[in-house]
């Protein structure tokens, strides 16, 4: 669970200056360093008039990868393959295999073990 969400509050009307009270006890206009959740704020203007707002910070689902192998058909052959399925995170994804390939799936493989690191658009691996 990351903590790099933010809430950017815009206040219009009323009479400045405004005061802010968030359900996190913060008293600033905007919030940073947020985890996923709902954040409520009460804004009070110089005349004591109040307004409330709520913002929901979401997060992507957990990044996950799994591979299905197609075994080489003959001893010392090179027709093996890996079909990689990636779920969660935030597309687009990048791939770095231990054989230096950078594609999602692999073909033309010899018998061996193949490891991959998948990185999503947010830098999650």
C-alpha positions as CSV (number, residue, x, y, z in Angstrom):
1,X,0.0,0.0,0.0
2,X,1.6,3.2,-1.2
3,X,1.5,6.6,0.5
4,X,1.9,9.0,-2.4
5,X,-1.7,10.1,-2.9
6,X,-2.8,13.7,-2.6
7,X,-5.8,15.9,-2.2
8,X,-5.9,19.3,-4.0
9,X,-8.7,21.4,-2.4
10,X,-10.1,24.4,-4.2
11,X,-12.2,26.9,-2.2
12,X,-14.5,29.5,-3.8
13,X,-16.8,32.0,-2.3
14,X,-17.2,33.0,1.3
15,X,-14.7,35.5,2.9
16,X,-11.0,34.7,3.1
17,X,-9.0,33.7,5.1
18,X,-10.2,30.1,5.4
19,X,-9.4,27.5,8.0
20,X,-9.3,23.7,7.2
21,X,-9.9,20.7,9.4
22,X,-9.5,17.3,7.8
23,X,-10.6,14.0,9.4
24,X,-6.8,13.2,9.6
25,X,-6.5,16.3,11.9
26,X,-4.5,18.1,9.3
27,X,-5.2,21.8,9.0
28,X,-3.6,22.6,5.6
29,X,-5.6,23.3,2.4
30,X,-4.1,20.4,0.5
31,X,-2.9,17.0,1.6
32,X,0.0,14.9,0.4
33,X,1.5,11.5,1.4
34,X,-1.9,9.9,1.5
35,X,-2.7,6.2,1.4
36,X,-5.9,4.9,-0.2
37,X,-9.0,6.1,1.7
38,X,-11.7,8.8,2.0
39,X,-10.7,12.2,3.4
40,X,-13.2,14.7,4.7
41,X,-12.6,18.3,5.3
42,X,-14.6,21.2,6.9
43,X,-13.7,24.6,5.6
44,X,-14.6,27.7,7.7
45,X,-14.4,31.2,6.3
46,X,-13.7,34.5,8.2
47,X,-17.4,34.9,9.0
48,X,-17.8,31.4,10.5
49,X,-19.6,30.0,7.5
50,X,-18.7,26.3,6.8
51,X,-18.6,24.0,3.9
52,X,-17.6,20.3,3.7
53,X,-16.0,18.2,1.0
54,X,-14.9,14.7,0.7
55,X,-12.2,13.2,-1.6
56,X,-11.5,9.5,-2.2
57,X,-7.9,8.4,-3.0
58,X,-7.7,5.1,-4.8
59,X,-4.9,2.6,-5.5
60,X,-4.4,0.1,-8.3
61,X,-4.7,-3.6,-7.6
62,X,-1.5,-5.5,-6.8
63,X,0.8,-6.1,-9.7
64,X,1.1,-9.8,-10.4
65,X,2.7,-11.9,-13.2
66,X,2.4,-15.6,-14.0
67,X,3.9,-17.6,-16.8
68,X,2.8,-20.7,-18.7
69,X,5.6,-22.7,-20.3
70,X,5.5,-24.7,-23.5
71,X,8.2,-27.3,-23.1
72,X,10.8,-28.1,-25.8
73,X,9.5,-31.0,-27.9
74,X,12.9,-32.8,-28.5
75,X,16.1,-33.1,-26.5
76,X,18.4,-30.0,-27.3
77,X,15.5,-28.4,-29.2
78,X,14.7,-24.7,-29.2
79,X,11.0,-24.5,-29.7
80,X,10.0,-23.8,-26.1
81,X,7.9,-20.7,-25.1
82,X,6.6,-18.7,-22.2
83,X,3.2,-17.0,-22.2
84,X,3.3,-14.3,-19.5
85,X,0.1,-13.0,-18.0
86,X,0.2,-9.7,-16.1
87,X,-2.6,-8.3,-13.9
88,X,-3.0,-5.4,-11.7
89,X,-0.7,-2.4,-11.4
90,X,-1.0,0.4,-14.0
91,X,-0.3,-0.3,-17.7
92,X,1.8,0.0,-19.7
93,X,4.3,-2.6,-18.4
94,X,7.9,-3.2,-19.2
95,X,9.6,-6.6,-19.1
96,X,13.2,-7.6,-18.4
97,X,14.1,-11.3,-18.7
98,X,17.2,-12.9,-17.5
99,X,18.1,-13.7,-21.1
100,X,17.9,-10.0,-21.9
101,X,14.6,-10.2,-23.8
102,X,12.2,-7.2,-23.2
103,X,9.0,-8.7,-24.7
104,X,6.0,-9.9,-22.7
105,X,6.2,-13.5,-24.1
106,X,9.1,-15.6,-25.2
107,X,9.5,-18.1,-28.1
108,X,12.3,-20.1,-29.6
109,X,13.6,-21.2,-26.1
110,X,15.9,-24.0,-25.2
111,X,15.3,-25.9,-21.9
112,X,16.2,-23.6,-19.0
113,X,14.8,-21.4,-16.3
114,X,13.6,-18.0,-17.3
115,X,13.1,-15.2,-14.8
116,X,11.3,-11.9,-15.6
117,X,10.9,-8.6,-13.8
118,X,7.7,-6.7,-14.7
119,X,7.5,-3.0,-14.0
120,X,4.3,-1.0,-14.3
121,X,3.8,2.7,-15.3
122,X,4.2,3.7,-11.6
123,X,7.5,1.9,-11.1
124,X,6.0,-1.0,-9.1
125,X,7.6,-4.3,-9.8
